[in-house]
């Protein structure tokens, strides 16, 4: 597998380099030079394959011979060992639950696959890897769960103070061992900017830095798996529209990879909260990053999505091409609350704010009502139980895996800017 930088097509690396170093020095993002299509017979017969088998076939087609088949099968069996079930709400309307992994969020797919892949690449090298990851909520918890006690890998998680849910924060700060949590006085965009700056800082080269954010291509590859699993479960008799809760645009970029591999997804919808940088681009043709604002769907609070260059290239690079079989919408907190309550009242189904944004997008006039429509459920409702309980006027059950966190000791360091982060890194020597 050969990859190039979105800022320099001549900057070509292999998968190991792209995985372990994550970000090119030219500040671009790595993308495969070629995305190979899967055999039409395999696509047609998805229903004959297990989720793990699908994961192996998709990753093998993308990765090629960089990881031996025997090792790649092990990686898929270890990482993709939980389901991604489709729930039918009514004829033509479905949700896919992507939160049955260890951290109860869709990020588990990417984090676990990436942990296994990184471990494979460094197992024969006598060096340590330090992973920097910025999180708006769910990424950090999934990365912590996926990398906890992984040999020769240390993880530093940066999260915005007061802008993740209480349970999300516990998922970031209660691990210890090789997992460190940093609370930043700022937004997710501030955290993300600190991580990116750290990668390009010569003083930090000694740490062999890598990223577990969706800027790392090894995070996006496994996120494509569950799109295949969704199509497998609902069948291919009708055209399919999938609405994706969107923040940093990694998830829908993975969906775009799946579609480029031949998966019959007719329309992908980038469903955003009040952080509407991408929907405004759809409307105007001008990309204008902005400062993020806090919402009840906090994992999507991103004003400058890192993956937008990838998403654009994967969908034809130009504004007109991007709008071909892609849509983007944004909604206020009040619209999100109304959608969440509607899901419960109409279908007796408990969802959460991020999925509710995606559900809302499927009701837009420009969405083809004849399609089978899926909105992705990216996190367990209990992770946002304060908001969900208030809106739905009920008391949802907290899974034991979250409840136990309340009795664990929390470890975190509070920093205000990149200079304080740099000093923190110096003191770790």
PyMOL commands that set and color helices and strands:
alter all, ss='L'
color gray80, all
select helices_A, chain A and resi 15-21+40-44+46-48+51-63+69-79+107-122+138-147+166-173+188-199+202-207+217-223+225-234+250-260+277-284+298-300+308-314+319-322+333-347+353-361+381-392+400-407+418-427
alter helices_A, ss='H'
color red, helices_A
select strands_A, chain A and resi 2-5+8-14+30-32+86-90+93-97+129-135+153-160+179-184+209-211+240-245+267-272+326-330+372-377+413-415
alter strands_A, ss='S'
color yellow, strands_A
deselect
rebuild
show_as cartoon
